[in-house]
Amino acid sequence: MACSNRTSSELRATMGFDAYAFLLTDPETSVGCAPIADLPGLPLPELPRLIRLKYLTEVNRWTALEDVALLSRDDNLSRSLVWRELLHGYGVRDIASMAFRDRSGCWGFLDLYRYDRDFSHAETAYLSGITEPVTTALRRSQADTFVVRPSGAPRPGPVVLLLSPDLRVLGQTPETHAYLSVLVPPERGRPPVPASAYNVAAQLLAVEAGVDANPPRARVHLADGLWLTLRAARIGDADPPGRREIAVTIEESSPTERLAVFTRAFALSAREGELLGHLVKGGDSHTVARQMFVSEHTVQDHLKSIFAKTSTNSRRVLLTRALGA
């Protein structure tokens, strides 16, 4: 989150914009999980609608971006669902969109808004030039969260947020408020905004509409090495699917879910990730070598590479950081 704030502040000082939305994403599903935003002029009640339309809009969707894309180019304004149904009414003229993606996954995306003028070719080139270093910084910031949880730290139970089909909050379990306050810290004296839950629920709508096939799931670091998994699903069966309420659950990530993000955050290779999975199951070098159809010497080489990438020096420390306990 600190990396996102720093990047947006530097961009505002360098090139200027009127509003922005910067989301960290689950590297595997590309679903937003830790958003920060400054959207002056857009009323807070419109936030669920904005997020829903963002996920349903195929134009300049972060999951398909190869480079910086502008809303003002190539007839995108007329083709953009989110602009036609919402943003044009608030005077938005251009949006520069960029995704922060590397071979390990998608680590975030950024939308910069302008109300009075378009982004220039020079500004677009500048944004394109910073994409790679920002991506690396975001991935490394996620890697830094994999620390051993304090001894005796409480294990959270699952909490639930109930949303309407258009993402209005209908109800929540008592503990939900505390989680949301940490995920997206509210302004003093204001209730937390369930933006993380909106994103997961909006991905469910995108899957149902055939816009994107990634599951409506996102893993996010909360604090002190604790990772949470958010999931969205329809409930009930009395109404047609599109009219059913949406339940968003928030619970501690399982060891398997946590390990998958750990592997991506430290940019482990496919074989290194496979080796780590065998170590988690308790395999020794001889057993792992047989399972991977390699020599024990090769296993040790892979293990040394993993130690170097994760700044660990033993299997015990490695597994403790990866699993959080």
N, C-alpha and C positions, 0 to 999 in steps of 0.2 A: 504494500500500500504506500509506503514511504517513497518508493521508486516512482510510482504513478504520480504522486503529488509533485515530486521534484521535476519530472519530465514536463508536466502540464505548465508548471510555473515558468520553466525555462523557455518553452515554446511561446507562451504569452508575451514574455519580454522580448523575444527574438522577432516574431512575425505578427503577433496580434490576432485575436479572434474574439467573437462576442459570447460564445458559449461552448461548452465541451462536455463530452461523456467519455470516460476512460474506464474500461472494465478489465480486470484480471479474469482469465478464463481457465476452466479445467483444460489441461493440455491435451487430453484425449478426446473429450466430447466437444470442446470449443464453446461450451455454455458459460455465460458470464456468472461470476460468483462473488466478486468483491468490487463493486462499482464506486467510483467517485465522479461527481458531476457538478457543474455549475451551469444552470440553464435559466438565466434571468428572462422574465417575460412569459415563461411557461408555467402555468399554475400547477401546484403540487398534485391536485386531483387528476391532472392529465398524465401523470407519470405512468400508471399502469397501461394506459392506452398507447403511449409512446413506445414502451417496451414491447407490448404485444405487436404493434405494427412493425417495429424494427425487426423482430424475428420472422414476421410473415413476408417482409419485403425482400425480393430476390435481387433487386438492383443494388450493387455495391455491398452485398452481404459479406461480412468479414470472412466467412468460411470459404469464399470463392476468390478473394482478392489475391492477386499476384504482386501488386504494387499499389501506390497511392491512387485512389480514385476520387473523382470530383462529381458532385451531384449536378453541376452546371454543364457538364459535357455530354455529348452523344445522346441528346434527347432524354437524359436520365430523369429530369424533373417530371415530365409527363408520365413516365413509366414507373416512377417510385410510388408505391402504395403509402408509405409513411409520409411522403411530402404531399401527395394529393389529399389524403384524408385528415392530415393534422398540421404539418409544419408550415404549409403555405399560408394558413390562417394566422400564423404568428410572425409573418414577414421574413422567414428564413429564405435566403437567396442562394447560398452555396454551402455544401458540407464536404470537407476533405476527410476521407475515411482511409484508415490504414490498419492492417493486421500485423501482429508481432508473432511470426511463426518461424520455426526452424525445423530441422529433421526430427527433433524430439517432441514436437507438438506445437499447439497454438497457445501462447501465454497471455494474450490480451488483444484488445482492439481499441481504437481511438477515433472518435468523431469530433472534428473541429467545425463549429458553426460560424457563419457570417451572415449578417442581415443587410449590409449596405453595398457589398461588392464581392466579386468572385475571387477565388484564389488564383494567383498568377502561375505561369509555367515555372518561373524561378522558385516560387514558394513550394510548388509541388515537388520540384527536383530536390529542394532542401529537405523536405519531409522524407522523400525516398532515401536520401543519404543517411538519415539517422535511424532508419528502421532496424537495420542489423544490430547496431550497438545497443539500442533500447531493448530489443528482443533478448540479447545476451544478458543484459542487466536484470530484466524481469525473471528470466529463468534462474539466474544465480540467487536472486532475492528469495525465490521460492525454495531453492536448495538450502538456504540458510535457516529456514524454519524447522528443518528436521533435526531437532535436538531431543535429548532424553527428557521426558516429562518429570517434573518434581516428584519425589517420593511421597506417596499418599495423596496425590492430586485426585480429586473426585472424577469418576467416570460418568459422563452425562448420559441420561436416558433419552429416548427418542421424544421429540416434540413435534407438534403438528400445527400447520397453518391451513385454514380452510378458505379457498378462494372461489368466487363465482366464475362462470365461463368467461366473463370479461375482466377478470383478475381483480375484482373488488374483494376486500377482506371481509369474510363473513364470521370468522371465529378463530380462536387459537387456544392452545393449552397454556397454563399459567407460566411455564418456563420459557415460552417462545419469546417473550418480551426481552428477557436478559440476553438471549442469543443474538437477536436482531440488533440490540444496542451495541454489541461488540463487532458484529459483521459490518454494519454501516452506522458508525457513531452519529447520533442525531445532534442537532443544535441544542444548546442548553434550554431546558424547559419544554422541549418538544418530544413527542413520542417517536420511537424508531420507525424508519421507513423500510418496509420489507422488500427492498429492491432485489436482494439475492433470490428471494422466493419468487418474485415476479419473473425473473429471468428463467428460472427452471420451468415454471409453468408456461411461459411463452414458448419455450422450446418444445413442450408437449404439443402446443397448438401448431407449431411449425411442422412437427412430425406428422400430425394428423392431416395437415393440408398438403403434404408431400413436398414441402419446401426444403427440408433437410432431414437426413436419416439418423443423425446422431441421437443417442438416447437422452431423455430429459433428466440429466443427472449432472451434478457438479460437486467436486471436492474442493474444500477451501480450508486454509489454515486459520484457526481462530486465535489461539494464543498459547505460548509456552509449549510448543510442540504438539498441540492438540489439533487434529484434522477432523473436519466434519464432512459428511456427505449429505447433499440435498437431493431429493427425488420428488418428481411430480407424477401424479396418476389421477385418472378420473375415478369417482366413487359413485356407487349406486347403479341401478340398472332400469329404473322406471322410465327415464327420459332417453331420447336419442343421445348418442355419445357427445355431440357438440353442445348439448344443453346441461350436461351433468356438471356437478361441482368438482373442483380440483383440490386434492389434498397434497400439500407439500410437507414432506417429512424431513426432519433435521436430526441426525444422529452421528455418533462417533464413527469415523471411517473404520472399516474392518482392516485387519492386517494386510489382506490381499489388495484392497483399494489403496491403502497407504503406500504399499510397496510399489505399485504401478506408477504412482506419481514420483516417488523417490527415484526410481530408475530413469524416468524422463528428466527430472530436475537436474540430475548429475550427468545427463547426456551419456549414459552407459550404452554400449553397443548391444545388438540383439543377443550375441553370445554371452556378454557380461551379464545382461539381465537374466538370461536363462540360468547361468551359474548361480547368481544371487538367489533365484527361486529355489534351486536345489539346496543351497545352504540354509535357507529358512526352514526347510523340511528336515534339517538335521543331518544331511549327507556329509560324509567325510570325503577327502580328496579322492580316495580310491573309488568310492561309490559314485561320486559325481563324474569322474573320468569315464567310468563305464556307461553311465546314463547319457553322457554327451558324446560318446564315441570318440574320445580324444585321449591323449596321454596325461598322466598326472603332472608332467612337466608343463603341458599346455594349460592345465587347470591353474597351476601356480602362477603362470604368466598372466592369465586373465585376472586372477585375484590381486596380483600386484598392481595392475592397471586400475582395478576398482578402488583399491586403497588410495592410490594417487589422486583419483578423481574426487573421492569423497573425503579426503583428508583424514583417513582413519589408518590404524596400524595393526589391527587384529580383527579376527572374525567376530569376536564378542562385541567389540565397539561398533563395528559395521552393522551388525544385526540389531543392536540396541538402538542406534540412530534410525535405522530403516523402519523398525517396528514401533519405536517410541517407548519401549519399556524393556 
